[in-house]
Amino acid sequence: MIHEIISVGPLQCNCSILGDEATQDALVVDPGADIEDILDTVANHGLTVKAIYITHAHIDHIGGAMKLKQRTGAPIHMHKGDTQQLGLLDMQAQWIGMPPAGSVTIDQWVKELDRIRFGEHAATVLYTPGHTEGSTCLFLPEEKKLIAGDTLFAGSIGRTDLPGGDFKKIIESLHGKLMELPDNVIVVPGHGGLTTIGEEREANPFITDNRFRPKIQEG
């Protein structure tokens, strides 16, 4: 499988370009900006974009989605929990100095364990609310990779102080969903360098500190 990661936009969002070498079909995850760079990478591998996936509707992850859709005809997939965020995109753009994204139309709402296909490969949707209400990750079991959006970073987690954020929910997503994955799974965060589930299990303070562990209901 082809996997290229491009850092796009002023916040250097990690945009993943996933390609099937047999069919030349591609999936683009979080095309926040710099669409020409994304299209150049797609073309360099001889790929055709068949789907666009948004891990959550913050402007740095979704800002270029409509432009990429217009250029490729590929449908946009996202979780419905972030519908409200779509109405805040222009405000988000002002916060970080990005051009307004305009209206973004989602073609396919996803849910937990949906499979996003590109050629002979498929990525599984993991619903991980907390950074936003509709945050998701994509898990590629054959490749042992997790595209984590802004749910999990190397040594940290996504902020929860913006509209739609919920610290309790992101902790539950981390412990109840992502830490269930094997240690050797490579994590591609929404920003910054790669890590692994094992490294985060051992060293991420939001995982190791008992103060942050979800309370277990008794009875």
Sequence and secondary structure as in RCSB ss.txt:
>XXXX:A:sequence
MIHEIISVGPLQCNCSILGDEATQDALVVDPGADIEDILDTVANHGLTVKAIYITHAHIDHIGGAMKLKQRTGAP
IHMHKGDTQQLGLLDMQAQWIGMPPAGSVTIDQWVKELDRIRFGEHAATVLYTPGHTEGSTCLFLPEEKKLIAGD
TLFAGSIGRTDLPGGDFKKIIESLHGKLMELPDNVIVVPGHGGLTTIGEEREANPFITDNRFRPKIQEG
>XXXX:A:secstr
 EEEEEEETTTTEEEEEEE TTT EEEEE   S HHHHHHHHHHTT EEEEEE SS  HHHHTTHHHHHHHH   
EEEEGGGHHHHTTHHHHHHHHT         SEEE TT EEEETTEEEEEEE TTSSTT EEEEETTTTEEEEET
SEETTEE    STT  HHHHHHHHHHTGGGS TT EEEESSS  EEHHHHHHH HHHH GGGS      
